[in-house]
Every structure is written in structure tokens, then in C-alpha cells.
């Protein structure tokens, strides 16, 4: 049996869960996820879990937040005046928005609070600060 190693393109099926068992993503109802080991295309802990697996092998791993999306960083939470948004724009908690930074870069933010005078935006990844558990099944090594 050939083991998956850095430089290999692999295909995996996975189910990602939070500590309470809530499923946040799964490839089971779609094509397997394909990526090349060692190229940083997936979070580091996921990639490390696949290295050394055989085709048709399955495993469950818990990836600490440091090897997933990192800690939730308060400096990435912004409170913006409601007047900075178009009046007609209906803002709701949980809504995803794209904002353009001064350097022209586009980033995604999540609305976390809306008041008459302000809107709180969180630029952290939605899974930042969370340990993640993945059920991984290696489908193919290409």
C-alpha cells in the first residue's frame, strides 16, 4: 500500500464537526475534496491528518484551533457607524458582507450586531477560536 505524502494530490471525503457534534461541512453529498499535500490548500491540521494515510483508510481527528483557523482575534472586530452603509441596505446579524479596504483588498465580514447607530462587523473566519473534529476517508492518491 502506498501512503499519502507531501507532493501527492489526494481526494478525500470528510465531515467536519464542532465540539458539540454540530456538522459544519461535509463532502458526502458531493465530489470528494481534492488538494495537493504540502501546498497549504487546506488548514494545516487537516493536511497533517491525511499524510501517512492509505487509500480507503478512514480516521477521526480533532484539530485544535491553532492548526485550524486560529484564535478569535478581537482586533478583527470593528464597530462602524450605521451611516457608513447605504440607507436601503437591510443589515441582519449573521449576514456576510464584502468590504473593500483602503488598499483595495476585498475581505469578507460577518454582521454580529446591528443598532440604530452602529454595525458590528467580525472579519475573523466563522470557525476561528474553535477546535474542529473531522471524519476523513482517503478516496484516492493521484
Residue pairs with C-beta under 8 A, 6 or more apart in sequence:
1 54
1 55
2 54
2 55
2 141
3 51
3 52
3 53
3 54
4 10
4 37
4 50
4 51
4 52
4 53
4 54
4 138
4 141
5 37
5 51
5 52
6 37
6 38
6 51
7 36
7 37
7 38
8 36
8 37
8 141
8 142
9 34
9 35
9 36
9 37
9 141
9 142
10 34
10 35
10 36
10 37
10 50
10 138
10 139
10 140
10 141
10 142
11 32
11 33
11 34
11 138
11 139
11 140
11 142
12 27
12 32
12 33
12 50
12 136
12 137
12 138
12 139
13 27
13 28
13 32
13 33
13 136
13 137
13 139
14 25
14 26
14 27
14 33
14 46
14 134
14 135
14 136
14 137
15 23
15 25
15 26
15 27
15 28
15 134
15 135
16 23
16 24
16 25
16 26
16 132
16 133
16 134
17 23
17 24
17 132
17 133
17 134
17 135
18 24
18 130
18 132
18 133
19 130
19 131
19 133
24 127
24 132
27 33
32 139
32 140
33 42
34 142
35 41
35 42
35 47
37 47
37 50
37 51
38 47
40 47
41 47
43 63
43 67
43 68
43 69
43 132
44 67
44 68
45 61
45 63
45 64
45 67
45 68
45 132
46 61
46 63
46 68
46 134
46 136
48 67
49 59
49 61
49 63
49 134
49 136
50 136
50 138
53 59
53 136
53 138
54 138
55 138
55 139
55 140
55 141
56 137
56 138
56 139
57 137
57 138
58 135
58 136
58 137
58 138
59 135
59 136
60 133
60 134
60 135
60 136
61 133
61 134
61 136
62 131
62 132
62 133
63 131
63 132
63 133
63 134
64 131
65 71
65 128
65 129
65 130
65 131
65 132
68 127
68 130
68 131
68 132
69 124
69 125
69 127
69 128
69 129
69 130
70 125
70 128
70 129
71 128
71 129
72 124
72 128
72 129
73 124
73 128
76 122
76 123
76 124
77 112
77 120
77 121
77 122
77 123
77 124
78 109
78 120
78 121
78 122
78 123
79 118
79 119
79 120
79 121
80 118
80 119
80 120
80 121
81 117
81 118
81 119
82 91
82 114
82 115
82 116
82 117
82 118
82 119
84 119
85 91
85 119
91 111
91 114
91 119
92 111
92 114
93 111
93 112
93 113
93 114
94 110
94 111
95 110
95 111
96 108
96 109
96 110
96 111
97 108
97 109
97 110
97 111
97 121
98 106
98 107
98 108
98 109
99 106
99 107
99 109
99 121
100 106
101 107
107 123
108 123
109 121
109 122
109 123
110 121
110 122
110 126
111 119
111 120
111 121
112 120
112 121
112 122
113 119
113 120
114 120
